[in-house]
Amino acid sequence: MKVTEHKRFESVYWVELDDGTRKLATVNLARGCQVYGERLVEVQGVEYRLWDPYRSKLAAAILKNIKEVPIGPGKRVLYLGAASGTTASHAADLVGQGGCVYCVEISSRPLRDLLVVCAKRPNMAPILADARHPCTYCALVEKVDVIYQDVAQPDQTDILLANVNAFLEEGGHAILALKARSIDVTKEPREIFRDEMEKLEKEMEIIDAKILDPYEKDHAMLVLRK
Ligand SMILES: C[S@@+](CC[C@H](N)C(=O)[O-])C[C@H]1O[C@@H](n2cnc3c(N)ncnc32)[C@H](O)[C@@H]1O
């Protein structure tokens, strides 16, 4: 097995398996612990978690060649729609011990699993809250460098902008997973992405947008700057 760092993104790795296939990976901050059944591999004393693009839209966006991944060592990240921590745990690996991932989740069922993940990772903080109301968690969250959002709601753009106004540093980044079917099932996904991007452009700079097919159907990933 061979490991190389991704050419553009710090803390993102390629693991070349013995059969010659290449997989994305992050260094496991909680040695020996899996979050979603992902494969763990050890190379030269370092444990890596293979990062599944069919389970994590951020991995899918990297494989689709997104221009920037602003989540890196030492960054403070507000993660909206953390579910049971699949992608949030990889974000925690990326920011490392010097960074922090605040994980907001509205539903208590996935939050139960998220609590277990956070208990093993001191740089992850679970928050049971509705991301539509940033004031309900503003006492728990500081200003952040990055907001990552994946809530699959009809008003996902408005939810992002409310949190950008409340928590994002000037010059900070947002990563938005847009799910077309959550916004309007009757419209063409590309039409929906265009409309949402027009809304976002009034408040932020759009750095890149990628359609996530074939990893996620009818999804786009956007990277934005405040
Ligand atoms: C597609 S899943 C997220 C998957 C996760 N981001 C990952 O890659 O591991 C969407 C999650 O957003 C949560 N969610 C939906 N609306 C929300 C809201 N208003 N505030 C916070 N979380 C919300 C859902 O309960 C669900 O767990």
The ligand as an SDF file (V2000), in Angstrom:
LIG
                    3D

 27 29  0  0  0  0  0  0  0  0999 V2000
  -28.3930   14.4630    4.0240 C   0  0  0  0  0  0  0  0  0  0  0  0
  -28.3590   14.3440    5.7410 S   0  0  0  0  0  0  0  0  0  0  0  0
  -26.7260   14.8500    6.1740 C   0  0  0  0  0  0  0  0  0  0  0  0
  -25.6260   13.8580    5.9090 C   0  0  0  0  0  0  0  0  0  0  0  0
  -24.3150   14.3370    6.4880 C   0  0  0  0  0  0  0  0  0  0  0  0
  -24.0450   15.7070    6.1230 N   0  0  0  0  0  0  0  0  0  0  0  0
  -23.1290   13.4920    6.0630 C   0  0  0  0  0  0  0  0  0  0  0  0
  -22.6180   13.6570    4.9370 O   0  0  0  0  0  0  0  0  0  0  0  0
  -22.6710   12.7120    6.8790 O   0  0  0  0  0  0  0  0  0  0  0  0
  -29.2480   15.7760    6.2300 C   0  0  0  0  0  0  0  0  0  0  0  0
  -29.3040   15.9770    7.7240 C   0  0  0  0  0  0  0  0  0  0  0  0
  -29.7490   17.3090    7.9830 O   0  0  0  0  0  0  0  0  0  0  0  0
  -30.5760   17.2900    9.1180 C   0  0  0  0  0  0  0  0  0  0  0  0
  -31.4050   18.5160    9.0770 N   0  0  0  0  0  0  0  0  0  0  0  0
  -32.4740   18.7690    8.2820 C   0  0  0  0  0  0  0  0  0  0  0  0
  -32.9720   19.9910    8.5430 N   0  0  0  0  0  0  0  0  0  0  0  0
  -32.2070   20.5320    9.5090 C   0  0  0  0  0  0  0  0  0  0  0  0
  -32.2210   21.7710   10.2000 C   0  0  0  0  0  0  0  0  0  0  0  0
  -33.1460   22.6890    9.9230 N   0  0  0  0  0  0  0  0  0  0  0  0
  -31.2850   21.9950   11.1450 N   0  0  0  0  0  0  0  0  0  0  0  0
  -30.3400   21.0510   11.4350 C   0  0  0  0  0  0  0  0  0  0  0  0
  -30.2830   19.8470   10.8200 N   0  0  0  0  0  0  0  0  0  0  0  0
  -31.1910   19.5880    9.8740 C   0  0  0  0  0  0  0  0  0  0  0  0
  -31.3770   16.0010    8.9590 C   0  0  0  0  0  0  0  0  0  0  0  0
  -31.9460   15.5860   10.1790 O   0  0  0  0  0  0  0  0  0  0  0  0
  -30.3110   15.0540    8.4170 C   0  0  0  0  0  0  0  0  0  0  0  0
  -29.6640   14.3630    9.4620 O   0  0  0  0  0  0  0  0  0  0  0  0
  1  2  1  0
  2  3  1  0
  2 10  1  0
  3  4  1  0
  4  5  1  0
  5  6  1  0
  5  7  1  0
  7  8  2  0
  7  9  1  0
 10 11  1  0
 11 12  1  0
 11 26  1  0
 12 13  1  0
 13 14  1  0
 13 24  1  0
 14 15  1  0
 14 23  1  0
 15 16  2  0
 16 17  1  0
 17 18  1  0
 17 23  2  0
 18 19  1  0
 18 20  2  0
 20 21  1  0
 21 22  2  0
 22 23  1  0
 24 25  1  0
 24 26  1  0
 26 27  1  0
M  CHG  2   2   1   9  -1
M  END
$$$$
